Amino acid sequence: MRKHLKKYLPNHDAVHDNRWLRPFRNSLLHPRLWHLNRHSAAGAVAAGLFCGLIPGPLQMIGAAICALVFRVNLPLALLVTLYTNPFTIVPLYVLAYQIGRLATGDQTGFVDPPAFDMTRFVAWTEAMQTWMIGVGKPLGIGLVLLAITLAVAGYVLTKAVWRLYLIRAWRQRKAR
């Protein structure tokens, strides 16, 4: 399993030689951040799935911080955040909103945003702020719950798949 993943992940030397990362060299060159085993891979998948739901370009920064704090595989954590992209982010946020509605007991349903009106821009801005505050609580709670669920599921699934791969490899070796 390690052979297959190492083909796609950057190596230790790429960070060592990068002049932009030189100030962070002591932290980024910790051996556990680059070692790939089932524990570091499962933690990296969990960190990447959790941080993938962070809005905007902060996903990879969040995943890198989680990898540094929990000492899991850094490149894999960064790679896993890419499950959110322009095609998947809207369905994931709608799902998070629905989860948040269930968690908060909100029975109102989804309310459409106010229509843009240039002639009454100030009134539209106030209506838009009210709409965002109404959507914000269920969405925020739903994003945290969905991120935790994805992280736990990714951790368990990665451990299980790695274990099954090892068992298969042991059996093949024993058969030879």
QUIRAFEN-V395070 format. One record per residue. N is the residue number from 1. RES is the residue in three letters. BURIAL is 1 if it has 24 or more other C-alpha atoms within 12 Angstrom, else 0. D_LAST is the distance of its C-alpha to the last C-alpha in Angstrom with 2 decimals. Layout:
# QUIRAFEN-V395070
N	RES	BURIAL	D_LAST
N	RES	BURIAL	D_LAST
This chain:
# QUIRAFEN-V395070
1	MET	0	19.21
2	ARG	0	21.20
3	LYS	0	20.44
4	HIS	0	21.84
5	LEU	0	24.91
6	LYS	0	25.75
7	LYS	0	26.40
8	TYR	0	29.32
9	LEU	1	30.81
10	PRO	0	33.30
11	ASN	1	32.52
12	HIS	1	34.43
13	ASP	0	36.27
14	ALA	0	37.77
15	VAL	1	39.63
16	HIS	0	40.59
17	ASP	0	42.22
18	ASN	0	43.95
19	ARG	0	47.65
20	TRP	0	48.35
21	LEU	0	45.90
22	ARG	0	47.23
23	PRO	0	49.40
24	PHE	0	46.43
25	ARG	0	44.10
26	ASN	0	44.04
27	SER	0	43.01
28	LEU	1	40.67
29	LEU	1	38.69
30	HIS	0	37.63
31	PRO	0	33.92
32	ARG	1	33.09
33	LEU	1	34.45
34	TRP	1	31.84
35	HIS	1	28.79
36	LEU	1	26.36
37	ASN	1	24.52
38	ARG	1	24.64
39	HIS	1	28.00
40	SER	1	29.72
41	ALA	1	28.41
42	ALA	1	29.64
43	GLY	1	32.94
44	ALA	1	33.35
45	VAL	1	32.83
46	ALA	1	35.38
47	ALA	1	37.81
48	GLY	1	37.54
49	LEU	1	38.06
50	PHE	1	40.96
51	CYS	1	42.66
52	GLY	1	42.10
53	LEU	1	45.06
54	ILE	1	47.43
55	PRO	1	50.03
56	GLY	0	50.35
57	PRO	0	48.83
58	LEU	0	48.37
59	GLN	1	44.91
60	MET	1	43.03
61	ILE	1	45.44
62	GLY	1	44.86
63	ALA	1	41.07
64	ALA	1	41.39
65	ILE	1	43.67
66	CYS	1	41.34
67	ALA	1	38.40
68	LEU	1	40.64
69	VAL	0	41.92
70	PHE	0	38.65
71	ARG	1	36.60
72	VAL	1	33.93
73	ASN	1	32.40
74	LEU	1	35.50
75	PRO	1	34.29
76	LEU	1	32.34
77	ALA	1	35.42
78	LEU	1	37.59
79	LEU	1	35.34
80	VAL	1	35.21
81	THR	1	39.02
82	LEU	1	39.04
83	TYR	1	38.45
84	THR	1	42.23
85	ASN	0	43.84
86	PRO	0	46.99
87	PHE	0	45.39
88	THR	0	43.99
89	ILE	0	46.56
90	VAL	0	49.30
91	PRO	0	47.28
92	LEU	1	45.82
93	TYR	1	49.34
94	VAL	0	50.74
95	LEU	1	48.06
96	ALA	1	48.89
97	TYR	1	52.56
98	GLN	1	52.03
99	ILE	1	50.01
100	GLY	1	52.84
101	ARG	1	55.42
102	LEU	0	53.70
103	ALA	0	53.42
104	THR	0	57.05
105	GLY	0	58.46
106	ASP	0	59.99
107	GLN	0	61.34
108	THR	0	63.10
109	GLY	0	60.35
110	PHE	0	59.81
111	VAL	0	63.08
112	ASP	0	63.36
113	PRO	0	64.39
114	PRO	0	68.04
115	ALA	0	68.99
116	PHE	0	69.87
117	ASP	0	73.64
118	MET	0	74.97
119	THR	0	78.55
120	ARG	0	77.69
121	PHE	0	75.06
122	VAL	0	75.88
123	ALA	0	75.75
124	TRP	0	72.44
125	THR	0	71.00
126	GLU	0	72.10
127	ALA	0	70.68
128	MET	0	67.36
129	GLN	0	67.20
130	THR	0	67.94
131	TRP	0	65.23
132	MET	0	62.63
133	ILE	0	63.58
134	GLY	1	63.19
135	VAL	1	59.75
136	GLY	0	58.70
137	LYS	1	58.35
138	PRO	1	56.06
139	LEU	1	54.06
140	GLY	1	53.67
141	ILE	1	52.63
142	GLY	1	50.31
143	LEU	1	48.60
144	VAL	1	47.91
145	LEU	1	46.61
146	LEU	1	44.42
147	ALA	1	43.06
148	ILE	0	42.22
149	THR	0	40.58
150	LEU	1	38.46
151	ALA	1	37.49
152	VAL	0	36.43
153	ALA	0	34.53
154	GLY	1	32.79
155	TYR	1	31.88
156	VAL	0	30.45
157	LEU	0	28.64
158	THR	1	27.07
159	LYS	1	25.88
160	ALA	0	24.48
161	VAL	0	22.70
162	TRP	1	21.20
163	ARG	0	20.08
164	LEU	0	18.50
165	TYR	0	16.67
166	LEU	0	15.36
167	ILE	0	14.34
168	ARG	0	12.45
169	ALA	0	10.68
170	TRP	0	9.96
171	ARG	0	8.64
172	GLN	0	6.30
173	ARG	0	5.21
174	LYS	0	5.44
175	ALA	0	3.81
176	ARG	0	0.00
